Amino acid sequence: MIRAAALLSVALLLGTFQGVAEAQQLPGVDNIVSDRWEQVGTDVESHYRFIGNVEMTLGDAMLYADVVEVFVDKDLIVATGNVTLVQTTNRISAERGEFNYKTKLGTFWTAYGFATIKPPAPRPGALAPPPVSNQDTDVYFQGDVVEKIGGRKYKITKGGFTTCVQPTPRWQLTSDTIVLNLEHYTFLRNAVFSVKGVPFLYTPVMYYPTKKDDRATGFLIPTFGETTLRGESIHNAFFWAIDRSEDLTLMHDFFLKTGQGVGSEYRYNFGGASNGDLKAYFLNEHNATYSLDDGQTQTVPTSHSYEVHGSGTQFFPFGIRARGRVDYFSNITENQSFNMNYLNAYASQRSYGGNAIGAWGTYSMNATLDHTQWFSSATQSATTGSWPTVSFTRNERLIPGTPLYFSAGAQYASLERNGQDTEHPELDYNQDVTRLDFSPQIRFPFTKWQWFTVNSTLAWRDTFYTRSLATNPETNSVETVDQSLNRKFFTMQAQMVGPVFNRVWDTPDNQYAEKFKHTVEPFLTIVRTSAIDNFDKIILIDGTDYIVGGNTQLTYGVNNRFYAKRPSAPGQRSQPREILDVSISQSHYSEAQASQYDIQYTTSSNTIAPSNFSPILMTVRAMPTNEFNAQSSIEIDSRYLALRQVSAGGGYSWGGWLQTNLNWSKRAYIAQLQGFNDPSTLTQAISGQTNVHTRDNHFGGIYSFNYDVLQGTMLNQRVSAFYNSQCCGIAFEYQTFNYAGVTQGLPVSADHRFFLSFTLAGLGNFSPFNGAMSGVPR
């Protein structure tokens, strides 16, 4: 009677007829289906065997097998024959498996399976992950023995894994022992990386992230490269996700010909626009011998250099926002030869500084630290900046009972202006000066008519300088002396716009726009500056100092604006937008010297002969569609009606998969005009870039160049391309860099650079410190 009751309870418990087990009697087993079942042994409550098409429901998991044995007292399941365990997005198939049906952990023999890593949605305020592939992240694994030791953690013995679905995977990692933790990391011993079944790389130990989160600690995928100057190279990095708001990348570069470099990058984002980054790099190069074009050899000696780059923004109490930045290098030649960005290398400057701003009602404050050193050669440099500049402003407010507005500004500036020549110290100079400036202003606006407006201002300015210029009678040269100087003057100004003329055309049948509008805006600005008797003694550093006294300046011209009423996108409501802006202007000075210091014109310079007329300036901006834009600026000498300088550029974007831009600039030759009659100072250059990729980002490339038209020399060319498949990708970059256009003294006239980077789905990769592979999606 007792035995029959026990059998009945087992039948109800294990579901011989597809019954449902009671949770309190067999926790973790919800349902069992099989062709037949039997009791094994004499203890009816401890051991049962299910045979034929067995299906077991274990909470969020399903087990399939030919034969399943359940050991109730041990919470153990032993499955054989076509064993498959499916749990959410994880799946294991094996010849045989033993596991605990409560914890769902166990061991599988001759097993294979897969698990999916799904990246989460971006979190506000969190740092972005390091560069990674955006392809699928299904991880396929196999091994002689696969142990499931956690919810998404596996130990694989004599096996491997990949993210490729092909019968012969494009890449695969095999190892004696693999700990595959899909929530955190993967650890391998005696790992072999294979490409299409061919062994490619061996490493005794390997560790990298396989975390489903967007940032995880681990090694990033290396980048391989080769350059004419430094030879073959390999770039490695380790990424440390310190916490949600901070991370650190450690980098090591090996250059076969010259040595190695180490660096790091720290990033933080504490929310509320408080964020920043800091990169530091040390380059340790041993001596290297090069074969020159004439058959001789040159040995470059050992060198050590470093560079630091960073920026940060931080909010402080009392509404103060501070920013800091640094772009510093120890060796100009190393920086120019190492930097992949042609514009950064050509700029030849290093700087650091900071800024803090705050506003309290009608008052505001701006404090700035700036130190910039400009290099004209490896031995000559000039320094400019301020240490510090502090400005206080009383913002413009209406004077009660009057139509007048009052504002005032005060500034303290410790200005830097000096030069160094390490080969000829006697040529060094120092014009550093401290300046105190105060300037109140009253403004009267006339806005009674929309078609004609006038803004009139009256300002007084008092500026004190701690140092000044003086002529040495013995050498007849200008020198800087420690003699203070005070400058005072009045400025009266009237800005007139109008009368404004408008014309509108209705074009309902026009496919581009349903309405057009043309606006003509003539303008005239009159500025009268009282006499400044000591202008020649002032140390000229910025626009505050460039004011020429006793001068009446008239700036006149006309703006032509064209508008079109059209939808900004298909299906949207039509709205007016400015599609073309053409402006032409010129200035007249009663004092010809003022033409040399007018910052409105880029060709103004004290090296150009003074004139009562400025160059004629014409600017054009075109924005006919969201996809296309163009701009041009032309300066024409008013005396000889010859071109001084011209620049033009434009950009086009098509469907989000093609972006291109092209820019051209020229400084012309004018035989009669001082400052433009020296052929060595003339320039003409073209630069451009095109970025194209498929909509799914599987294929793409970047091409950019800088060309010196005057010299007929290609200064820089860069070609990058990438291919991303379901499980992996490859990206390469090739660049030719003409050192003749940037720096001298290197053993090669041009550097040819090649870089190669692989991507494994779900794993990180990075760009080397010098900017190689930057902007290439991987």
C-alpha positions in Angstrom: 0.0 0.0 0.0 2.8 2.4 0.9 4.7 1.4 -2.4 1.6 2.1 -4.5 1.1 5.5 -2.9 4.8 6.3 -3.6 4.4 5.3 -7.2 1.3 7.4 -7.5 3.1 10.4 -6.0 6.0 10.0 -8.5 3.6 9.8 -11.4 2.0 13.0 -10.3 5.4 14.6 -9.6 7.2 13.7 -12.8 4.3 13.9 -15.2 4.3 10.6 -17.1 1.4 11.9 -19.1 2.9 15.3 -19.6 1.9 16.2 -16.0 3.3 19.2 -14.1 5.6 18.6 -11.1 4.7 20.2 -7.8 7.2 22.9 -7.0 7.4 22.1 -3.3 8.3 18.4 -4.1 10.8 19.0 -6.9 12.0 22.6 -6.9 13.1 23.9 -10.3 11.3 21.3 -12.4 8.0 22.6 -13.9 7.1 20.0 -16.5 8.5 16.7 -17.9 7.5 15.1 -21.2 8.9 11.8 -22.6 7.9 8.7 -24.5 8.2 6.6 -21.3 9.7 6.6 -17.9 10.9 4.0 -15.3 12.1 3.7 -11.8 15.7 2.8 -11.2 16.7 1.0 -7.9 14.5 0.4 -4.9 14.3 4.0 -3.6 11.3 5.4 -5.5 12.0 8.9 -4.4 15.6 9.2 -5.5 16.2 8.0 -9.1 14.1 8.0 -12.2 14.9 7.5 -15.9 13.0 9.2 -18.8 13.5 7.7 -22.2 12.7 9.0 -25.7 12.2 12.6 -26.9 12.6 14.0 -23.4 11.6 17.6 -22.8 12.0 19.2 -19.3 11.0 22.7 -18.3 13.3 24.1 -15.7 12.1 27.6 -14.9 13.5 29.8 -17.7 15.4 26.9 -19.2 14.5 23.9 -21.4 16.3 20.6 -21.5 16.1 18.2 -24.5 17.7 14.7 -24.6 17.2 11.1 -25.6 17.6 9.8 -22.1 17.4 11.8 -18.8 18.0 10.4 -15.3 16.8 12.4 -12.3 18.5 12.0 -8.9 16.1 13.7 -6.6 18.2 13.5 -3.4 21.2 15.1 -5.2 19.2 17.6 -7.3 21.1 16.1 -10.2 20.2 15.5 -13.8 22.2 13.2 -16.1 21.3 13.5 -19.8 22.7 11.5 -22.7 22.1 11.5 -26.5 21.4 14.8 -28.4 21.6 16.8 -25.2 20.5 20.5 -25.6 20.1 23.0 -22.8 18.4 26.3 -23.8 18.3 29.2 -21.3 17.0 32.6 -22.7 19.7 33.5 -25.3 22.2 30.8 -24.2 22.3 27.3 -25.8 24.5 24.3 -25.1 24.4 21.0 -27.1 26.5 18.0 -26.1 26.7 14.2 -26.3 26.4 13.9 -22.5 25.7 16.3 -19.6 25.4 16.4 -15.8 24.1 19.4 -14.0 22.1 20.6 -11.0 18.5 21.2 -12.0 18.1 23.9 -9.3 21.2 25.9 -10.0 21.3 24.9 -13.7 25.1 24.5 -13.4 27.0 21.4 -14.6 29.4 19.8 -17.1 28.9 18.8 -20.7 31.1 16.6 -22.8 31.9 17.0 -26.5 29.8 20.2 -26.4 29.2 23.3 -28.4 26.8 26.3 -28.0 26.3 30.0 -28.2 25.3 33.0 -26.1 24.2 36.5 -27.1 25.7 39.7 -25.6 23.2 42.6 -26.0 24.6 46.1 -25.4 22.4 48.3 -23.2 21.0 51.7 -24.1 23.3 54.6 -23.5 23.1 56.0 -20.0 23.0 59.8 -19.5 26.2 61.1 -18.0 28.1 57.9 -18.5 31.3 57.8 -20.5 31.2 56.5 -24.0 32.8 53.0 -24.5 36.2 52.6 -26.3 35.9 52.2 -30.1 34.2 48.8 -30.8 32.6 47.0 -33.7 28.9 47.6 -34.0 28.2 44.2 -35.4 26.3 41.2 -33.8 27.7 39.7 -30.6 26.6 36.1 -30.7 29.5 34.1 -29.1 29.8 30.5 -30.4 31.9 28.1 -28.3 32.9 24.4 -28.4 35.2 22.1 -26.3 35.9 18.6 -25.2 34.5 19.6 -21.8 32.3 22.7 -21.2 31.4 23.4 -17.6 28.6 25.9 -16.9 29.9 27.5 -13.7 27.7 30.5 -13.6 24.5 32.0 -15.1 26.6 33.2 -18.1 30.0 31.8 -17.2 31.6 28.8 -18.8 34.9 26.9 -18.4 36.0 25.3 -21.6 38.7 22.6 -21.7 40.5 22.0 -25.1 38.2 24.1 -27.1 37.6 27.6 -28.5 35.1 30.3 -29.4 34.3 32.8 -32.1 31.5 35.2 -33.2 31.5 33.9 -36.8 28.7 31.6 -38.1 30.6 30.2 -41.0 31.5 26.5 -41.0 35.1 27.6 -41.1 35.1 30.7 -39.0 36.9 33.8 -40.2 38.5 33.9 -36.8 38.6 31.7 -33.8 40.4 31.6 -30.5 41.4 28.1 -29.2 43.0 27.3 -25.9 43.8 24.6 -23.4 41.7 26.3 -20.8 39.1 29.1 -21.4 37.1 30.9 -18.8 34.3 32.6 -20.8 32.4 35.0 -18.5 29.8 36.7 -20.7 29.1 39.2 -17.9 32.7 40.4 -17.4 35.8 38.9 -19.1 37.4 36.0 -21.0 40.6 34.4 -19.7 42.7 32.0 -21.8 45.8 29.9 -21.3 48.0 28.9 -24.2 45.7 30.7 -26.6 46.0 30.4 -30.4 44.3 33.0 -32.7 43.4 31.5 -36.1 42.2 33.1 -39.2 40.2 30.9 -41.6 41.5 27.9 -39.8 45.2 29.0 -40.1 47.1 29.7 -36.8 48.0 33.4 -36.8 49.1 34.3 -33.2 50.0 32.5 -30.0 50.0 33.9 -26.5 50.5 32.1 -23.2 47.9 34.2 -21.4 45.1 36.3 -22.8 42.5 38.5 -21.0 39.9 40.8 -22.5 36.4 41.9 -21.8 33.2 40.2 -23.0 30.9 42.2 -20.8 27.4 43.0 -22.0 27.8 46.5 -20.6 29.1 49.3 -22.8 32.4 49.6 -21.0 34.6 46.7 -19.6 38.1 46.3 -18.4 40.4 44.4 -20.7 43.0 44.4 -23.5 41.9 46.0 -26.8 42.6 44.7 -30.2 46.2 45.6 -31.4 46.9 47.8 -34.5 49.7 47.0 -36.8 51.6 49.5 -38.9 54.7 50.5 -40.8 56.3 53.9 -41.6 59.3 54.9 -43.6 60.8 56.8 -40.6 60.1 54.3 -37.7 59.7 50.9 -39.5 57.2 48.2 -38.6 55.1 48.8 -35.5 52.5 47.2 -33.2 50.2 49.3 -31.0 48.6 47.7 -27.9 46.3 49.1 -25.3 44.6 48.0 -22.0 41.3 49.6 -21.1 40.3 50.0 -17.4 36.7 50.9 -16.7 37.3 52.4 -13.3 33.7 53.1 -12.6 30.6 54.4 -14.4 32.1 57.9 -14.8 35.9 57.3 -15.2 38.2 55.1 -17.3 41.8 54.8 -18.1 43.6 53.5 -21.3 47.2 52.4 -21.1 49.1 52.2 -24.4 52.3 50.7 -25.6 53.8 51.1 -29.1 56.7 49.2 -30.5 58.7 50.6 -33.5 61.1 48.1 -35.0 63.5 50.8 -36.4 63.5 53.4 -33.6 62.3 52.2 -30.3 59.0 52.3 -28.4 56.5 54.6 -26.7 54.2 54.4 -23.8 51.1 56.5 -23.0 47.8 56.7 -21.2 44.5 58.5 -21.5 42.3 59.3 -18.5 38.6 60.3 -19.1 35.9 61.4 -16.7 32.3 62.5 -16.8 30.7 63.4 -13.5 27.5 64.9 -15.1 26.3 68.4 -15.3 28.8 69.2 -18.0 31.7 68.4 -15.7 33.9 66.2 -17.8 37.4 66.0 -19.3 40.3 63.9 -20.6 44.1 63.9 -20.3 46.5 62.1 -22.6 50.2 61.7 -21.9 52.8 59.9 -24.1 56.5 59.3 -23.8 58.6 58.3 -26.9 61.9 56.6 -26.3 63.9 56.2 -29.5 67.3 54.8 -30.0 69.7 55.7 -32.7 68.8 54.6 -36.2 70.6 54.7 -39.5 69.0 55.7 -42.8 70.0 55.5 -46.5 69.8 58.8 -48.2 68.8 59.5 -51.8 72.4 60.3 -52.7 73.6 56.9 -51.5 75.1 58.1 -48.3 73.8 57.1 -44.8 72.7 59.3 -41.9 72.4 58.2 -38.3 69.8 59.9 -36.1 70.9 59.9 -32.5 69.0 58.7 -29.5 66.1 61.0 -28.4 63.5 61.1 -25.7 60.4 63.2 -26.0 57.0 63.5 -24.5 53.6 65.2 -25.2 50.6 66.0 -23.1 47.1 66.8 -24.4 43.9 67.3 -22.5 40.9 69.4 -21.7 38.3 69.7 -18.9 35.2 71.5 -17.8 34.1 71.9 -14.2 31.3 73.8 -12.5 32.0 75.6 -9.2 29.9 77.3 -6.6 28.5 80.8 -7.3 27.8 80.0 -10.9 31.4 79.8 -12.0 32.3 77.5 -14.9 36.0 76.7 -15.5 37.7 75.2 -18.5 41.3 74.0 -18.8 43.3 72.7 -21.7 46.8 71.6 -22.6 48.5 70.7 -25.9 52.2 70.5 -25.1 55.2 68.7 -26.5 58.9 68.7 -25.6 60.4 68.4 -29.1 59.0 70.2 -32.2 60.7 67.9 -34.7 59.4 64.7 -33.0 55.9 66.2 -32.8 55.8 67.0 -36.5 57.2 63.7 -37.6 55.0 61.6 -35.2 51.7 63.4 -35.7 49.3 61.8 -38.3 47.2 65.0 -38.5 48.8 67.2 -41.1 47.1 70.4 -39.8 48.2 69.8 -36.2 51.8 69.1 -37.3 51.9 72.1 -39.6 50.6 74.5 -36.9 53.9 74.0 -34.9 52.6 75.4 -31.7 52.2 74.2 -28.1 50.0 75.8 -25.6 48.2 75.5 -22.2 45.8 77.6 -20.3 42.4 77.9 -18.7 39.3 80.0 -18.5 36.7 80.8 -15.8 33.5 82.7 -16.4 30.7 83.8 -14.1 27.6 86.1 -14.2 25.8 87.7 -11.4 22.8 89.9 -12.4 24.1 92.8 -14.5 27.7 91.9 -13.9 29.9 89.2 -15.4 33.5 88.1 -15.1 35.9 86.4 -17.4 39.4 85.2 -16.3 41.8 83.6 -18.7 45.2 82.0 -18.6 46.9 81.4 -21.9 50.4 80.5 -22.9 51.1 79.7 -26.6 54.5 79.2 -28.1 54.9 79.4 -31.9 57.8 77.7 -33.6 59.2 79.1 -36.9 62.0 76.5 -36.8 63.4 73.9 -34.4 65.4 76.7 -32.7 63.3 79.8 -33.1 60.0 80.5 -31.3 57.7 83.3 -30.2 55.5 83.3 -27.1 52.1 85.0 -26.8 49.3 84.9 -24.3 48.2 86.3 -20.9 49.0 85.2 -17.4 46.3 86.1 -16.5 43.6 88.3 -18.1 40.7 89.2 -15.8 37.8 91.2 -17.2 34.7 92.6 -15.4 31.7 93.9 -17.3 28.6 95.7 -16.3 26.2 94.6 -18.9 24.2 97.1 -20.9 21.2 98.5 -19.1 18.7 101.3 -19.9 19.2 104.5 -18.0 15.9 105.3 -16.3 13.9 108.1 -17.8 16.1 108.3 -20.9 16.4 106.4 -24.2 20.1 105.7 -23.4 21.9 102.5 -22.5 25.0 102.4 -20.3 27.6 99.7 -20.0 31.2 99.5 -18.7 34.2 97.2 -18.8 37.4 96.9 -16.9 40.3 94.6 -17.5 43.6 93.6 -15.9 46.0 91.7 -18.3 49.5 90.4 -17.8 50.4 89.9 -21.4 53.2 87.8 -22.8 55.1 88.7 -26.0 58.7 87.4 -26.3 60.9 85.5 -28.6 63.7 82.9 -28.3 66.5 81.7 -30.5 68.5 78.9 -28.9 71.3 79.2 -31.6 71.5 83.0 -31.4 70.5 84.2 -27.9 71.4 87.7 -28.8 68.3 87.8 -31.0 66.0 87.1 -28.0 63.5 89.8 -27.1 61.0 90.4 -24.3 58.0 92.7 -24.7 55.9 91.3 -21.8 53.7 94.0 -20.4 50.9 94.5 -17.8 47.9 96.4 -19.0 45.0 98.0 -17.1 42.0 99.1 -19.2 38.7 100.8 -18.3 36.0 101.7 -20.9 32.5 103.0 -20.1 30.0 103.4 -23.0 26.6 105.0 -23.7 24.5 103.9 -26.6 21.5 105.4 -28.2 19.5 103.2 -30.6 17.2 104.6 -33.2 14.7 101.9 -34.3 11.6 103.9 -35.2 11.7 102.7 -38.7 12.2 99.0 -39.6 13.7 100.0 -42.9 16.3 102.3 -41.4 18.1 101.9 -38.1 20.9 103.8 -36.4 23.0 102.8 -33.4 25.1 105.6 -31.9 27.7 105.1 -29.2 30.0 107.3 -27.2 32.8 105.6 -25.4 35.8 106.8 -23.3 38.9 104.6 -22.8 41.7 104.8 -20.4 44.6 102.3 -20.7 47.7 102.0 -18.5 50.8 100.1 -19.6 53.6 99.2 -17.3 56.2 99.1 -20.2 56.5 101.0 -23.5 58.7 101.3 -26.6 61.5 103.9 -27.0 64.1 104.6 -29.7 67.7 104.1 -28.8 69.6 107.1 -30.2 72.9 105.2 -30.4 71.6 102.3 -32.5 68.5 104.0 -33.9 66.5 100.9 -33.0 63.3 100.5 -31.1 63.7 98.9 -27.7 61.3 97.9 -24.9 61.9 100.0 -21.7 60.5 99.7 -18.2 58.7 103.1 -18.4 54.9 103.2 -17.9 52.5 104.7 -20.3 48.9 106.0 -20.1 46.6 106.3 -23.1 43.3 108.1 -23.1 40.9 108.7 -26.0 37.2 109.1 -26.9 35.4 107.1 -29.6 32.2 108.2 -31.3 30.4 105.8 -33.5 27.3 105.6 -35.6 26.1 102.4 -37.3 23.5 102.9 -40.0 21.6 100.2 -41.9 19.2 101.1 -44.6 17.1 102.1 -46.3 16.3 98.4 -46.7 14.7 97.3 -50.0 12.7 94.0 -50.4 11.2 92.2 -53.3 9.2 89.0 -53.2 8.4 86.6 -56.0 5.6 84.0 -55.7 6.5 80.9 -57.6 3.9 78.2 -56.8 4.9 76.0 -59.7 8.6 76.1 -58.9 9.8 72.7 -57.7 12.5 74.3 -55.5 10.6 76.9 -53.6 7.1 78.4 -53.6 8.3 81.9 -52.8 11.6 83.9 -53.1 12.7 87.1 -51.4 15.6 89.5 -52.1 16.7 92.0 -49.5 19.2 94.8 -50.2 20.8 96.3 -47.0 23.2 99.2 -47.5 25.2 100.1 -44.4 27.5 102.8 -43.2 29.5 102.9 -40.1 31.3 106.1 -39.0 33.9 106.0 -36.2 35.8 109.0 -34.9 38.7 108.4 -32.6 40.3 111.3 -30.7 44.0 111.9 -31.0 46.5 109.4 -29.4 49.8 111.1 -29.2 51.8 108.1 -27.9 50.7 105.4 -30.3 54.3 104.7 -31.5 55.3 104.0 -27.9 52.6 101.3 -27.2 53.6 97.6 -27.3 51.1 96.3 -29.8 49.8 92.9 -28.8 46.1 92.6 -29.6 43.1 94.6 -30.9 43.0 96.7 -27.7 46.3 98.2 -28.7 45.8 98.5 -32.5 43.6 101.7 -32.2 45.1 104.6 -34.3 44.1 108.0 -32.9 43.0 111.1 -34.7 41.3 109.0 -37.3 37.8 109.1 -38.8 36.9 105.8 -40.4 34.0 105.2 -42.7 33.1 101.6 -43.4 30.5 101.2 -46.2 29.0 98.5 -48.2 25.8 96.5 -49.1 24.5 93.2 -48.0 22.3 91.2 -50.5 20.3 88.4 -48.9 18.2 85.9 -50.8 15.5 83.8 -49.1 13.5 80.8 -50.3 10.3 79.5 -48.7 10.6 75.7 -49.0 10.3 72.6 -46.8 13.4 71.7 -44.9 12.6 68.0 -45.5 10.1 66.1 -47.6 6.7 66.2 -46.1 7.4 69.1 -43.8 5.8 72.5 -43.8 7.5 75.2 -45.9 9.6 77.8 -44.0 11.7 80.7 -45.2 15.5 80.1 -45.2 18.4 82.2 -46.3 20.0 80.5 -49.3 22.5 83.1 -50.5 24.3 86.0 -48.8 26.5 88.4 -50.8 28.3 91.2 -49.1 30.7 93.8 -50.4 32.4 96.5 -48.2 35.4 98.9 -47.9 36.8 101.3 -45.3 38.2 104.8 -45.7 40.6 106.2 -43.1 41.5 109.8 -42.6 44.8 108.5 -41.1 46.5 106.2 -43.6 48.3 104.3 -40.8 45.0 102.9 -39.5 44.8 100.7 -42.6 47.8 98.7 -41.3 45.9 97.7 -38.1 42.3 97.1 -39.1 41.5 93.6 -38.0 38.4 93.5 -40.2 40.7 92.5 -43.1 43.0 89.5 -43.0 45.7 91.1 -45.2 46.1 94.2 -43.0 49.7 94.4 -41.7 52.3 96.9 -40.7 54.5 95.4 -43.4 52.2 96.7 -46.1 52.4 100.3 -47.2 49.8 102.5 -45.5 46.8 103.7 -47.5 43.7 105.8 -47.0 41.6 102.9 -48.3 41.3 99.4 -47.1 41.1 96.5 -49.6 37.7 95.8 -51.1 36.2 92.8 -49.2 33.6 90.5 -50.8 32.1 87.6 -48.9 29.7 85.0 -50.3 27.8 82.3 -48.4 25.4 79.8 -50.1 23.1 77.3 -48.3 20.6 76.3 -51.0 19.8 72.9 -49.3 20.6 71.0 -46.1 23.1 69.0 -48.0 25.1 71.7 -49.7 27.0 74.8 -48.4 29.7 77.0 -49.9 31.5 80.2 -48.8 34.1 82.5 -50.3 36.1 85.5 -49.2 38.0 87.9 -51.6 40.2 90.9 -50.8 41.1 93.2 -53.7 43.6 96.0 -53.3 41.8 99.3 -53.8 44.9 101.1 -55.2 45.9 98.7 -57.9 42.6 96.8 -58.3 44.5 93.5 -58.0 43.7 90.4 -56.0 45.3 90.3 -52.6 43.8 87.1 -51.2 41.0 84.7 -51.9 39.6 81.7 -50.2 36.7 79.4 -51.2 35.3 76.2 -49.9 32.2 74.0 -49.8 30.7 70.8 -48.5 28.2 68.3 -49.7 26.4 65.5 -47.8 24.3 62.9 -49.6 21.9 60.7 -47.8 24.0 60.3 -44.7 26.5 58.0 -46.5 28.6 60.5 -48.4 30.2 63.7 -47.0 32.8 65.7 -48.9 34.4 69.1 -48.6 36.9 71.1 -50.6 38.8 74.3 -49.7 41.1 76.5 -51.7 43.1 79.6 -50.7 45.6 81.9 -52.5 47.7 84.9 -51.5 48.5 86.7 -54.8 51.4 88.6 -56.2 51.2 92.4 -56.7 54.5 93.8 -58.0 53.8 97.5 -56.9 52.6 96.7 -53.4 55.0 96.2 -50.5 54.2 93.0 -48.6 52.9 91.3 -51.7 55.8 91.7 -54.1 58.0 89.0 -52.4 57.4 85.6 -54.1 58.6 83.7 -51.0 55.6 84.9 -49.0 53.0 83.9 -51.6 50.8 80.8 -51.0 48.2 78.8 -52.8 46.8 75.5 -51.4 44.0 73.1 -51.9 42.7 70.7 -49.3 39.8 68.3 -49.3 38.2 65.2 -47.7 35.6 62.6 -48.7 34.0 60.1 -46.3 31.8 57.4 -47.9 30.2 54.3 -46.4 27.2 52.0 -47.0 24.1 52.6 -45.0 24.7 49.4 -42.9 28.3 50.5 -42.3 29.7 47.3 -43.8 32.0 49.1 -46.3 33.4 52.6 -46.2 36.5 54.8 -46.7 38.0 58.2 -46.2 40.3 60.1 -48.5 41.9 63.5 -47.7 44.7 65.6 -49.1 46.6 68.8 -48.8 48.2 70.2 -52.0 50.6 73.1 -52.4 49.6 74.6 -55.8 52.4 77.1 -55.9 55.1 74.6 -55.4 53.3 71.8 -57.3 53.7 69.5 -54.2 51.4 67.1 -52.6 52.0 67.7 -48.9 49.8 65.0 -47.5 47.5 62.2 -48.7 45.5 59.8 -46.6 43.4 56.8 -47.7 41.5 54.8 -45.2 39.0 52.0 -45.7 37.1 49.4 -43.6 35.0 46.3 -44.0 32.8 44.9 -41.3 31.1 41.5 -41.5 28.8 39.7 -39.1 31.6 38.6 -36.8 34.7 40.6 -37.6 36.2 43.4 -39.7 39.3 44.9 -41.0 40.5 48.5 -41.5 43.6 50.0 -43.0 45.1 53.4 -43.5 47.8 54.6 -45.9 49.3 58.1 -45.7 52.1 59.9 -47.5 53.4 62.9 -45.5 55.8 65.3 -47.1 58.2 66.6 -44.4 59.5 69.3 -46.7 56.2 71.2 -46.2 56.5 71.0 -42.4 59.9 70.5 -40.9 63.6 70.1 -41.8 66.5 68.0 -40.7 64.9 64.5 -40.9 66.7 61.7 -42.7 63.8 61.1 -45.1 62.0 63.8 -47.2 58.6 62.0 -46.9 57.1 59.4 -44.7 54.9 56.6 -46.1 52.7 55.2 -43.4 50.5 52.1 -43.4 48.3 50.8 -40.5 46.2 47.7 -40.2 43.6 46.9 -37.6 41.3 43.9 -37.0 38.0 43.9 -35.3 36.3 41.0 -33.5 32.6 41.5 -32.9 31.9 42.6 -29.4 35.6 43.3 -28.5 37.3 46.6 -28.4 39.9 48.2 -30.6 41.5 51.6 -30.5 43.5 54.2 -32.4 47.2 54.7 -31.7 48.3 57.8 -29.9 49.6 59.6 -33.0 46.1 59.6 -34.6 46.4 56.7 -37.0 43.1 55.0 -37.8 41.2 58.0 -36.3 37.8 58.5 -37.8 37.7 55.0 -39.4 34.6 53.2 -38.2 35.5 49.7 -36.8 
